[in-house]
């Protein structure tokens, strides 16, 4: 493997240029570094993630104190913001940008809303768990799935069914 | 409390995130219960539109110090259809709470989705959602 060089650039896309001679190990290190620095190869995805993260920042700011919603809502609970950010960064490119909001229990909701009877909500809080509920026509489903950095397959399954494509 | 199944209940919306501007619908989170397991609503049957908004402004918006974006109207029958109950919680006059929410968060979200799907959004003309 050739020595690995990290090029610092203002453009994350142009900065990602793994040399084929680096092999799998070099590519993997590149990927890790770019993830660590918040970079991504996809320009489209980059825009979408930024849009969602911008919403997240706003929500966290608005719901940072108790009773932020006027109905006794709890302030954002510890860990919810970081898990929500990880979740948004982990979404596949084919998924459209969700809406981010705070829930009264201090968790952060990530929602795909395609009309009153086509909605998928994921809630993230203090545990490594994604709590989800989906309404698709007259069908309803809900559950909990482990989330430690990879979007649960059951959530992706429901997103595909909902047609939440970007 | 005895109410007609078709009696409308208004959930006054104090947060821009309660509304989907694209679909002009109330979002499910607008119906999620507070820490006491209650969703605050007002029984608005028999009131004219001005009286309904006056209730929202005086009893909800002003008391909580937040702008009134709109309201989501559901019927008592819709609430009952979701397996929930409505209980009187006066004062203030006509105040009630939706109770009977299950302990599991995923079930609460699911029921909130159901209520939002059946709710009628009425925007407050004074404030436009962003």
Interface residues (C-beta under 8 A of the other chain):
Chain A: X59 X62 X67 X69 X70 X71 X72 X73 X74 X99 X101 X102 X103 X104 X105 X107 X109 X111 X113 X115 X116 X117 X119 X121 X123 X131 X132 X133 X134 X135 X140 X141 X142 X143 X144
Chain B: X14 X15 X17 X20 X22 X23 X25 X27 X28 X29 X32 X33 X34 X35 X36 X40 X60 X64 X65 X66 X105 X106 X107 X109 X110 X113 X114 X116 X117 X118 X119
